[in-house]
Each structure stands twice: as structure tokens, then as C-alpha cells.
Amino acid sequence: MNNKTYLIIGGTGGIGRAMVEQLIDNTASHSEKVIPHVFATYHSSVPDFAADNLHWIPMDICDEQSIQQAADVIKQQTAHIDWVINCAGLLHTAAQQPEKALRQIETDFFIQNMQVNAWASLLIAKHIKPLLANAERSHDKPAVFATVSARVGSISDNQLGGWYSYRMSKAALNMGMKNLSIEWGRSLKDVCVVVMQPGTVNTQLSAPFQGNVADGQLFSPAYSAECLLEVLSHMTAAQSGSFVDWAGEPIPW
């Protein structure tokens, strides 16, 4: 374990919280000289989970000013970020469920999906880039900018239709991250931009849609987070622009 600095966006969600806890737990037995720092974001109230090397930062991922302010706060505490993982996402709200048919499309819900699932990652990348540019490289391991996406964002894998806003926002996210990987491949040294599918995870996001999940295919947040972190630990700069699942297997665009 080295002294990496991590930023987990959406650190209070199911997968994000599990990642924060695992990153903290994995460093508990190491000396202070090699304990990494973990920054994590929350939207409204400060979480009740604390550790000496954990720094909670408020961030509204739909507000660019809030993202910039969060980046500025992080810059006051560290010169670099080695891994950025955006775990935030939107599938449904209290008032809106994913659309099953065209007649159910509603403008505000569609725009909200785009803001949370696609636009936010670009804004985060825009303001976090200077911190990634300063990331320390060791043992041929790149800095990482990872975003949790979904298999339903794959156009070629779409066999069922439906879920217009969610599918389209995740497809837009995938294209944005592919674009980003190409741009950063020219302007940043050794950064891996990767889009990840976490499996079907037992969280509030998936709760209304777990009825048709096959036995053994509903993951706990802890298991999914562990798998994603393991996959990221083996990614190389040459794999930037990849779309992979929780096991590291490629997903068709």
C-alpha cells in the first residue's frame, strides 16, 4: 500500500460509501508514513463516518460552482489526486420511474438524468484535472479517472429498449469519457480514463428493480466496491478509454 490520494465522488451512496470504508480499512494497519488520504463528497449533511485520513467535502454535482469550490478546498489540502472515482448516479426519483415507453418521457426528468449521469463527470474532470496532472507515478501505474456507468448504456447490448433517460444519459457519459481519454492522452501523462459497470448492486438506486435479478447476481455494495477497486489497481495507461465491468471484462459500446 502506498500513500495515494483518492477522491470518491458520491461517498454517501451505496458503492461510494463502501469504497470509502474499504480504502480506510485497508490502511488501518499501516504506518502513518504510507497511509493515503481519502477525500469523499457528500451532497447535504456531513456523514457520521470519520477517520484521521478521511476528508469529507460538500459537492452538488449538478452545480459547476459547487464542483469548483470542492476542488479548491482539496487543492488547499493536497497538491495532487491519484485516483478519482465518480460513483454518483440517478435512475429514479420519488416522483419519476424509468420510462417503459415513449409516451412516458418527461423533459425535466430527462434533463436531470443527463445532468447527474453525463454532464457531472465532465465538470468534475474539468476542475480536477490540475490535481491529476500533479499525481505521482510509481511502478508504471497511471493516475485514474473512473466513472461508474451501466451496461444499459451500451448501444450494441441493448436488446430490451425502455429506460430512455437512463440509457441515453449513460451512453452520453460513455461518449464523454471516451472523448476525455483521447484529449487527456495528448495533454496529461499516464492517466487512465475508464468507465465501469458495477453489476446489479443492492442499493437504493436498484431497489425497485431487483425482482428479475438472477440468483447470485445481486451484489452487496461492499463486494461491488471491492471488485471495482481491484480492477482499477491493475489498469494501465494503455487501457484509457475502456468500458469494463466489475470483473474487468470489456463491454461493447
N, C-alpha and C positions, 0 to 999 in steps of 0.2 A: 504494500500500500504506500503510495507516495502522497505528497502534500498537494494534491489537485484542489482546485476551487470549482465548486459546482453551483449552478443556478437552476433551480427547479421551478418552472412556471406552473401555477396551479397546485401549489404544495398542500392545499387542504382537501383536494379531491381524492378519490379512492386510490388511483395509481400514484398520483403525485405524493400524497401523504406516505404511502408505502415506500416510495423511493427515498424520501427524506429520512424515514426511520431506519431504512437499511443502510444508507450512507453513514448515518450517525452510529448505528450499532457496529458496523464493520470497522470503525475506527476507535471503538471504546478501549480496546486493549493495547493500543499503540502509544508510543511516547509522544509527548507534546511536539517534538521536533518534526514529526511526519503526519500529524493529524490534519486532514484537509478542512477547508472551510466550506460550509454549505449555506448558500443563500436560497431562500424559498419565498414565493409570493403568496399573498392572500388577498381576497377581494374586499372584505368588510371588517370583521372583527379579528383581532390577533389570536392565533391558535393557542391552545393550552399546552402544546408540546414544546419543550425547551431543552437546549443543550449549550454548553460553552462555545461550541464551534458552529452553532446554528444561528443564522441571522434572518429573521422574518422581515419582509419588505412589502408594504401595500402596493398593489398594482391593479388597475382596471384595464384589462387587455383590449377593451373597445375604445379606449381614450389614449390618443398618442401622447398627450401631455403627461398623463399618469405614467406611461411607459418610460418616457424620457426622464421624469423625476426619479423613478425607481433606479434607472441606470445611473443617474447622477449620484444617488445615495450609495450604490455599490462601488462606484469609482472613488468615493471618499474612503472606502474601507479596504480596497484591494486594487492592485494595478492590472490584474488580468482575471479572466474566467477561462477555465479549460473545457468544461462541458456545460452546454445549455440544453435543457430538455423541457420542451413545452408540452405539458400534459393536459392543458385546458381544452375543453370541447363542449359542444352543445348538440343534443339530439332532440330534446323535447323540453317544453316548459310546463308550468302549471296549467296554462290555457291552451297550449298547442301540442299536438302529437305529430309524428312524421306523416306526411301525406301518403295515402294509399292510391289516390287518383288525382288527375289533373284538376278536377273541379274543387279540390281542397286547398289549392295553392293560395297563399295569402302573402301580400307584399312585405309587411313588417317582419313576419316570421322568416321569410326567405332572406331578407337583408340581415337579420340577426344571426342566422346561420353563417352567412358569408363573413360577417364581422368577426365572429368568435372563431370559426373553424379555418378561415383562409386569410383574412386581412391581418389578424393579430400577429401571426407568425412573421409576416413581412415587417411589421412595425417593430417587433422585438428585435429582429435581425438588424434592422436599420440602426437602432440605438445601442445594441450590444456589440456591434462589430469592432469598435475600438478596443474593447476588453478582450475579445477573441484574438485580435491582432497581436496583443501582448502576451498571449498564452505561452507558457513554457513547453517546449517539445523535449521529450525524452524517450529513448528506446524505440524510435520510429513510430510512436503513437501520435496521431493527429489530435488537434482540438476537435470538439464535436459540437455540432448544432443539430439537435434531433427534435423532431415533432411527431407526436402521436397522431396518426391518421386512422383510416379504417379500410378494410378490404372492400367495402361497398363503394369506395371512391375509385376503384378500378373500373374503367370503362369496358375493357375486354372481359372482365369477370362478371359483369352484370347480366344475370340470367332471369331475374325476378321483377325488375322495374320497381316503381314506387319510391317512397322516401326522397322525393325530388330535391328538397332543400338540402338535406344532409348529404346525399350522394354528390350533388353538384358542388357543394362547398368543399367537400373533401377532395374531389377531383381538381378543383381550383387550387386548393392547398398543395396538392401534389405537383401541379404545374409550376406554382410559385417557387417551391423548394427546388425543383429541377432547374429552373432559371437561376435561382440563387447559387446553386452548386457550380454552375458554369461561370457566373460572374466572379464568385469568390475563388474559383480555381485559377483565375487570372490575377486577382488582386490580393489574396491572402495566401500565406504559405501554410500548407499542411493543415487544412480544415476539412473535416468530413461533414457534409450536409446530408442527413439521412431522414427518411420518412418511415415510421414504424407502425405496424399493426399489432396491437397488444393482445389479440384474442378476444373472446367474449368474456368480460370481466364482471364479477358480481359487485356492481356499483349502482348508484342512483341513476346514472345515465342509461344503463341497460335493464334496470329492474322491471319495467313494464313489458319487456320483450324476451324474457328468459324461458317462456313456456316451450318453445320449439328447439331449444338448445339440446344437443345430444348429450347423453350421459358422459361425464368426464371431460366435457368441452367448456364448462363454465369455470373459469379460473378465479381464484381469490386475488384481490389486489396485490397481496404480498408475493404470490407466485408469478404473476404477470410482471411486476416490477423487477423481481429477481432475474427473470428471463431477459427482459429488455436491457437491464444494466450489463448482464453478461454478454449479450450480443454486441453492445456498444464498446465493451472493453476490447473486442477483437477487430473492430472496424479499422480500415486503413484509409489514407487519403485517396487512394485509387478507387475506393468504393463510394466516394462522394457522389451524390445524385441517385442513390439507391432507394428502392422501396422494398422493405423486407418485413417479415412477420416476426412474431415473438421468438421463433426458433432460429432466426437468421436466414430463413429461406426467402428468395426473391418472389415478389408479387408482380404480375404483369400490370402495366399501366392501363 
